[in-house]
Amino acid sequence: MAVGNGRRPRPQRTGHRRAPAAGSAAAADLEVPRTVLDRAVSSYTPTLGALAAARRAQARSCRRDGGLLFVGLPETPGGDLLASASRDRDVVTRSLGAHCRDLYGKEATVAAVRSRLGSFPWVHFSCHGEQNLTDPSTGFLELWDGRLTLADLSAERVDGEFAFLAACRTATGGSMLPNEAISLAAALHFAGYRHVVAALSPVYENAAAHVTEELYRDLAVQAQLAPAGAARALHAAARALRDTDRTSPSWWTPFIHIGP
């Protein structure tokens, strides 16, 4: 179905196992862009019921009784370094100021994140993520002392507006369940976050950092987030990335928006 609210139509796609379509190299030479990315702002939904519920929820883009919880791990015990976590933290802190609280490095434990998640309408994860294609219910985010699992997130009930998962494969479902939307991003959406930005595949750190900076530049207004613009802000960030290198779709296609 399409949602007509702006200059470009908003196709709403059910399920989210595939990345958005990549434009051909020849399209760059056309005076009038002809790729899907140039013509439409896409959003995804795990189910039609989830989309209806998100649309019914009251928008709180000017909410003053909360802020953003930033969860960042520049290093993880036994894991690879993640330099973009530090850059993401700087961007979010600069954009939201006192409205940003963080669990960073050793503070980002499973118990700490779970205990504070429901207290914030906005959350940003900058860490490693993983998905098991044959058993998607075992997907997880890697925190300091262990895994924040899809089951953990599914058990939460929050009054949330925006979640950004700057981690690999957080919107990836399972290969054996083509009609099921089981992913970390879907779990957060079902838990109560109306707008979720996540990745369908592994992501380059520099690309993730670019998307983070562009998103918060567009969405942060006077140290508050306006999540209703998340789909269009992500769309603009993806187009800017694509225009730096049209021959490498894996550079700009991973991130998707889930929500109304």
Helices and strands as residue ranges (DSSP letters): E 2-3, E 10-14, G 25-29, H 36-39, E 43-45, H 48-56, E 68-72, H 84-96, G 97-99, E 100-104, G 105-107, H 110-116, G 117-119, E 122-126, E 128-130, G 136-138, E 140-143, E 146-149, H 150-154, E 160-166, H 184-191, E 193-199, H 205-219, E 220-221, E 224-225, G 227-229, H 230-244, H 249-252, E 255-258
